[in-house]
Amino acid sequence: MNKRNVKRGIAPYVFLLAFILIIYFIFSSTSQKVNKMTYDKFVNELNKGNVTELEITPRKRSSVYQLTGKLKSYDENESFALNVPLSDEIIAEIVKTSDEGKLGFELVTNADPESSTLLYIIVNFLPIALLIGVAIWFFSKQISTNSKSIDFGRSKARLSNGDSGVTFKDVAGLKEEKEEVSELIDFLKDPKRFQKLGARIPKGVLLVGPPGTGKTLLAKAVAGEANVPFYYISGSDFVELFVGIGASRVRDMFKQAKQNAPCLIFIDEIDAVGRQRGTGLGGGHDEREQTLNQLLTEMDGFGTNEGIIIIAATNRADVLDPALLRPGRFDRQVTVNLPDIKAREEILKVHARNKILGEGVTLKNLAKRTPGFSGADLENLLNEAALLAVRRNKESITMSEIDEATDRVLMGPAKKSKKYTESERKIVAYHEAGHVVLGLKLSHANDVQKVTIIPRSYAGGYAMMVPKEERYTSTKSELLEEITGLLGGRVSEELNFGEITTGAHNDFEKATKIARAMVTEYGMSDLGPVQLEQQEGGVFLGRDYNKSRNFSNEIAHEIDLEMRKIMDECYKKAKEILNKEKDLVKLIAEALLEYETLTKEQIDYLVEQGHMPEIESLNDFNITELKSRAKAAGVKGYAKMSKEELVDALDNLDKQDDVEEKEEKED
């Protein structure tokens, strides 16, 4: 046995013994010295007048008087005690007299304590009961500690009886995925229908997809739809410091599931326990590997059609052990991808149920503006918009809040306190104008939805561009035009200022990645249709950063030349277009300097008409004009206000003026 555990087991008893000894010594040190006195000596001292105090307590059950008292020669903490029969005449006479003046000493007579049963119990048994109670408390605490150590290897899976409150109605945009898992529910409800034709339901279903796409939500919906017990656990709940605990929990989980079959088991983030074996530093005796081995055994161990189905979720299926994915364990993999435009609209409808949207907000248009957003991103977008609406004291969520929320989700909050010099603002405006013009002039380029020079995160400004149509594949010309569009900012800086800045850093990163993939992975170069690189590497050795090199140094040089060729051609094309459209670049850049942010509608109007649309509301003014209006109106603290705060302040002033004007007319 572990020495530490032995010490923990003995410690409560040692503490209890020390507590009893301390109590004993306290009482013994404060108690008086009691002298046993004979009856003859007591009578002698009484006759001599040496008795100063006397306390008489009758004990009828014992047929005695219990006498205690003090003599003149005694110290303060010293007393005598003796028992006298109830028939004693001297004591009876003393009790009868009970006059201190005649007796010559202080007399105290007590009632018989044995005549009250309650008092007798309190005096005689309460101290013993207290000691026994303290002992029982220590023993029970020790037993509970031992029971916890016994429960250490039990499963942490939580049982739900379908009361999660989530059903398929709450899962939007996953039509095919819901059909796949609904088959599991049908089997659990009516297994004979499948067994009749000899069908074997999958023992395990693996939900694979990017984070936030609704894998866990889909599993909760299965629990809500199926009228069977539902065990849910995280993969990290199996892994412990001590070897063997995880395997013990796996055994206990399946034991409980068999007792409640038919049932479902949901393991979230299974990659925490299901990673490939033999790739870590722990070898074959690592705790995680022992747990995985037990999971493999249990999944392949229970008999056919026992009614136990496992659903697991992960966004790293590439790191899972192959033995876990073979038929008989996880027979079926359901890929939960990012939603398309139709699915995004359905998801937005679900999350907008409890939100008040303004008249100008349409979820269909919002779905078009959010390609690449997951379900979690869309929920966060509407929540951020609702928070902004509350902060601005609005009664509904308008497009202004949704635009700001979209920017927050993509790039973070605006850096309103970050001050640009006038030359920096101008460079950023022309940089973003270059992206916009190339987006307008390239046939395969993305649509420009919004462009701004308000800094966010590490970006001095950005252009939000979305594809005209959502595609699953990309052509070579589309990729080349995407690279050309990314280079538009740097080209615009060079053409208009004869100088280049570090602002194109992120653009180059994206463009270089696309160009290298075209050469080494997609076969879109003069090197031919050969895949020269692929993602590879050990699970714990940087899988996402290591690439296998199936080529010589000469081919590596040719790859560099091909990448340079693609980048140079795209740069040249961007330069030609922006040289030709210098006036349009200037027009958009000047509009950005004045308004700071332009929407798609404003850009289209600007390109067609050559000027911005007429200003109809305060939101259409730039921040400089708003501040001048606020100064003229006497708004306090206007210099430190944001654009939204200035609009609200001026709106409130207008409303106040209208009310005062109405009151004057009524008077």
CORCOR-V301915 format. One record per residue. N is the residue number from 1. RES is the residue in one letter. D_CENTER is the distance of its C-alpha to the mean C-alpha in Angstrom with 2 decimals. Layout:
BEGIN
N,RES,D_CENTER  N,RES,D_CENTER
END
This chain:
BEGIN
1,M,39.36  2,N,37.09  3,K,38.79  4,R,35.63  5,N,35.17  6,V,38.88  7,K,38.55  8,R,35.62  9,G,37.81  10,I,40.86  11,A,39.22  12,P,39.03  13,Y,42.73  14,V,43.83  15,F,42.04  16,L,43.72  17,L,47.14  18,A,46.77  19,F,45.83  20,I,48.96  21,L,51.20  22,I,50.00  23,I,50.70  24,Y,54.13  25,F,55.15  26,I,54.10  27,F,56.22  28,S,59.06  29,S,59.21  30,T,59.38  31,S,61.80  32,Q,65.55  33,K,68.38  34,V,70.14  35,N,73.77  36,K,75.20  37,M,78.54  38,T,81.50  39,Y,83.19  40,D,86.47  41,K,84.86  42,F,82.94  43,V,86.18  44,N,87.94  45,E,85.30  46,L,85.25  47,N,89.02  48,K,88.92  49,G,86.37  50,N,83.76  51,V,80.96  52,T,78.76  53,E,75.90  54,L,75.84  55,E,73.10  56,I,74.22  57,T,71.84  58,P,73.54  59,R,72.15  60,K,73.99  61,R,72.36  62,S,73.67  63,S,76.93  64,V,76.62  65,Y,76.03  66,Q,73.33  67,L,74.67  68,T,72.84  69,G,74.15  70,K,75.35  71,L,78.66  72,K,80.04  73,S,79.78  74,Y,76.07  75,D,73.22  76,E,70.41  77,N,68.11  78,E,71.00  79,S,72.18  80,F,74.24  81,A,73.60  82,L,75.87  83,N,76.38  84,V,79.51  85,P,80.72  86,L,80.44  87,S,84.21  88,D,84.86  89,E,87.20  90,I,86.31  91,I,82.64  92,A,83.53  93,E,85.87  94,I,83.22  95,V,80.69  96,K,83.45  97,T,84.43  98,S,80.91  99,D,82.48  100,E,81.34  101,G,84.49  102,K,86.80  103,L,84.68  104,G,84.12  105,F,80.50  106,E,77.06  107,L,76.46  108,V,73.21  109,T,73.40  110,N,70.31  111,A,69.86  112,D,69.56  113,P,65.80  114,E,66.46  115,S,67.52  116,S,63.82  117,T,61.78  118,L,58.48  119,L,59.61  120,Y,60.93  121,I,57.58  122,I,55.70  123,V,58.10  124,N,58.47  125,F,55.24  126,L,52.38  127,P,52.17  128,I,52.17  129,A,49.46  130,L,47.24  131,L,47.64  132,I,46.96  133,G,43.81  134,V,42.47  135,A,43.29  136,I,41.57  137,W,38.39  138,F,38.34  139,F,39.11  140,S,36.40  141,K,33.79  142,Q,35.05  143,I,34.94  144,S,31.33  145,T,30.42  146,N,32.35  147,S,30.77  148,K,27.27  149,S,28.55  150,I,29.97  151,D,26.69  152,F,24.93  153,G,25.79  154,R,24.83  155,S,22.22  156,K,18.73  157,A,18.72  158,R,18.08  159,L,20.82  160,S,20.60  161,N,23.84  162,G,22.74  163,D,21.46  164,S,18.07  165,G,19.63  166,V,18.91  167,T,22.09  168,F,23.47  169,K,24.23  170,D,20.58  171,V,20.39  172,A,22.37  173,G,23.95  174,L,23.82  175,K,27.37  176,E,28.46  177,E,25.26  178,K,25.55  179,E,29.18  180,E,28.40  181,V,26.10  182,S,28.29  183,E,31.03  184,L,29.16  185,I,29.05  186,D,32.76  187,F,33.57  188,L,31.88  189,K,33.75  190,D,37.08  191,P,37.38  192,K,41.19  193,R,41.16  194,F,39.74  195,Q,41.68  196,K,44.89  197,L,44.98  198,G,43.64  199,A,40.24  200,R,37.46  201,I,33.97  202,P,31.41  203,K,29.97  204,G,26.73  205,V,24.98  206,L,22.64  207,L,20.38  208,V,20.30  209,G,19.10  210,P,17.16  211,P,13.38  212,G,12.69  213,T,16.09  214,G,15.33  215,K,15.85  216,T,13.53  217,L,14.77  218,L,18.25  219,A,17.98  220,K,16.95  221,A,19.94  222,V,22.14  223,A,21.32  224,G,22.22  225,E,25.40  226,A,26.64  227,N,28.34  228,V,27.67  229,P,25.45  230,F,22.08  231,Y,20.39  232,Y,16.82  233,I,15.38  234,S,13.28  235,G,15.58  236,S,14.42  237,D,15.59  238,F,19.08  239,V,19.31  240,E,20.80  241,L,23.08  242,F,26.16  243,V,27.83  244,G,28.32  245,I,25.49  246,G,23.40  247,A,26.58  248,S,27.34  249,R,24.06  250,V,24.76  251,R,28.25  252,D,27.18  253,M,24.69  254,F,27.52  255,K,29.95  256,Q,28.03  257,A,27.64  258,K,31.40  259,Q,32.20  260,N,30.31  261,A,31.37  262,P,31.13  263,C,27.34  264,L,24.31  265,I,21.90  266,F,18.61  267,I,17.14  268,D,13.86  269,E,13.78  270,I,17.36  271,D,18.08  272,A,16.66  273,V,19.81  274,G,22.06  275,R,22.93  276,Q,26.63  277,R,28.75  278,G,31.15  279,T,29.30  280,G,27.72  281,L,29.63  282,G,29.58  283,G,32.10  284,G,32.58  285,H,31.73  286,D,28.12  287,E,25.78  288,R,23.62  289,E,26.89  290,Q,28.23  291,T,25.22  292,L,25.63  293,N,29.35  294,Q,28.88  295,L,26.55  296,L,29.25  297,T,31.92  298,E,30.33  299,M,29.60  300,D,33.19  301,G,34.63  302,F,34.34  303,G,37.18  304,T,37.45  305,N,36.31  306,E,34.97  307,G,32.38  308,I,29.24  309,I,27.15  310,I,24.09  311,I,21.49  312,A,19.19  313,A,16.82  314,T,16.54  315,N,16.81  316,R,19.14  317,A,22.07  318,D,24.40  319,V,23.42  320,L,23.90  321,D,27.08  322,P,29.97  323,A,30.92  324,L,27.67  325,L,28.44  326,R,32.08  327,P,33.62  328,G,33.49  329,R,29.89  330,F,27.67  331,D,30.54  332,R,28.80  333,Q,26.24  334,V,24.82  335,T,23.70  336,V,21.19  337,N,22.08  338,L,21.20  339,P,22.89  340,D,26.39  341,I,27.79  342,K,28.63  343,A,25.28  344,R,23.55  345,E,25.89  346,E,25.05  347,I,21.27  348,L,22.00  349,K,24.21  350,V,21.55  351,H,19.11  352,A,22.18  353,R,23.37  354,N,22.38  355,K,23.12  356,I,26.57  357,L,27.68  358,G,30.80  359,E,33.96  360,G,33.62  361,V,30.19  362,T,30.55  363,L,27.66  364,K,29.99  365,N,30.55  366,L,26.88  367,A,26.29  368,K,29.08  369,R,27.54  370,T,24.15  371,P,25.11  372,G,22.52  373,F,19.61  374,S,17.25  375,G,16.34  376,A,12.86  377,D,14.90  378,L,17.40  379,E,15.14  380,N,13.77  381,L,17.48  382,L,18.76  383,N,16.23  384,E,17.21  385,A,20.79  386,A,20.60  387,L,19.34  388,L,22.21  389,A,24.66  390,V,23.91  391,R,24.27  392,R,27.59  393,N,28.77  394,K,29.34  395,E,29.81  396,S,28.36  397,I,26.32  398,T,28.85  399,M,29.02  400,S,28.87  401,E,25.29  402,I,24.35  403,D,26.07  404,E,24.33  405,A,20.87  406,T,21.80  407,D,22.82  408,R,19.67  409,V,17.50  410,L,20.06  411,M,21.27  412,G,19.40  413,P,21.18  414,A,24.96  415,K,26.57  416,K,29.10  417,S,30.18  418,K,31.04  419,K,34.77  420,Y,36.64  421,T,40.32  422,E,42.46  423,S,43.22  424,E,39.55  425,R,38.83  426,K,41.81  427,I,40.76  428,V,37.24  429,A,38.89  430,Y,41.30  431,H,38.64  432,E,36.54  433,A,39.79  434,G,40.67  435,H,37.53  436,V,38.33  437,V,41.99  438,L,41.31  439,G,38.79  440,L,41.59  441,K,44.40  442,L,42.99  443,S,43.40  444,H,40.42  445,A,38.11  446,N,35.03  447,D,35.44  448,V,34.66  449,Q,32.43  450,K,32.01  451,V,33.05  452,T,32.42  453,I,33.43  454,I,30.84  455,P,28.88  456,R,25.13  457,S,23.11  458,Y,25.77  459,A,27.88  460,G,30.97  461,G,30.93  462,Y,30.14  463,A,31.51  464,M,29.31  465,M,31.11  466,V,30.42  467,P,32.61  468,K,35.46  469,E,34.61  470,E,31.67  471,R,33.03  472,Y,32.05  473,T,34.65  474,S,36.16  475,T,39.83  476,K,41.32  477,S,42.54  478,E,39.13  479,L,37.55  480,L,40.48  481,E,40.13  482,E,36.42  483,I,37.40  484,T,40.18  485,G,37.87  486,L,35.57  487,L,38.72  488,G,39.91  489,G,38.42  490,R,40.23  491,V,43.43  492,S,43.46  493,E,43.18  494,E,46.04  495,L,48.28  496,N,47.93  497,F,47.77  498,G,49.30  499,E,46.38  500,I,42.96  501,T,39.71  502,T,36.41  503,G,34.65  504,A,34.96  505,H,32.90  506,N,30.00  507,D,32.61  508,F,34.46  509,E,31.44  510,K,30.77  511,A,34.51  512,T,35.20  513,K,32.49  514,I,34.05  515,A,37.55  516,R,36.89  517,A,35.29  518,M,38.38  519,V,40.66  520,T,39.01  521,E,37.00  522,Y,38.41  523,G,42.08  524,M,42.77  525,S,45.25  526,D,48.78  527,L,47.60  528,G,47.43  529,P,45.05  530,V,43.77  531,Q,40.22  532,L,40.46  533,E,36.82  534,Q,33.90  535,Q,30.45  536,E,30.99  537,G,30.35  538,G,28.93  539,V,25.35  540,F,24.98  541,L,27.60  542,G,26.01  543,R,26.26  544,D,24.99  545,Y,27.47  546,N,30.54  547,K,33.02  548,S,36.10  549,R,39.34  550,N,41.99  551,F,44.56  552,S,47.05  553,N,47.27  554,E,49.66  555,I,47.15  556,A,44.48  557,H,46.96  558,E,47.54  559,I,43.81  560,D,43.73  561,L,46.81  562,E,45.41  563,M,42.20  564,R,44.42  565,K,46.60  566,I,43.75  567,M,42.38  568,D,45.92  569,E,46.85  570,C,43.76  571,Y,44.36  572,K,47.99  573,K,47.17  574,A,44.77  575,K,47.52  576,E,50.10  577,I,48.08  578,L,47.10  579,N,50.68  580,K,51.92  581,E,49.42  582,K,49.73  583,D,50.53  584,L,47.46  585,V,45.23  586,K,46.91  587,L,46.59  588,I,42.82  589,A,42.35  590,E,44.46  591,A,42.51  592,L,39.22  593,L,40.80  594,E,41.81  595,Y,38.87  596,E,36.02  597,T,34.23  598,L,35.91  599,T,34.76  600,K,36.20  601,E,38.72  602,Q,39.90  603,I,40.30  604,D,42.30  605,Y,44.49  606,L,45.02  607,V,46.14  608,E,48.48  609,Q,49.97  610,G,49.78  611,H,48.28  612,M,45.27  613,P,45.45  614,E,46.86  615,I,44.54  616,E,43.89  617,S,41.13  618,L,39.73  619,N,36.70  620,D,39.26  621,F,40.49  622,N,39.21  623,I,37.88  624,T,41.28  625,E,43.16  626,L,40.68  627,K,41.11  628,S,44.87  629,R,44.80  630,A,42.61  631,K,45.05  632,A,47.99  633,A,46.40  634,G,45.76  635,V,41.94  636,K,40.85  637,G,38.37  638,Y,38.56  639,A,38.58  640,K,34.94  641,M,33.63  642,S,31.71  643,K,33.29  644,E,31.28  645,E,32.17  646,L,35.81  647,V,35.97  648,D,34.66  649,A,37.11  650,L,40.03  651,D,39.18  652,N,39.25  653,L,42.59  654,D,44.03  655,K,43.03  656,Q,44.55  657,D,47.73  658,D,48.00  659,V,47.78  660,E,50.40  661,E,52.65  662,K,52.44  663,E,53.33  664,E,56.28  665,K,57.60  666,E,57.39  667,D,59.32
END
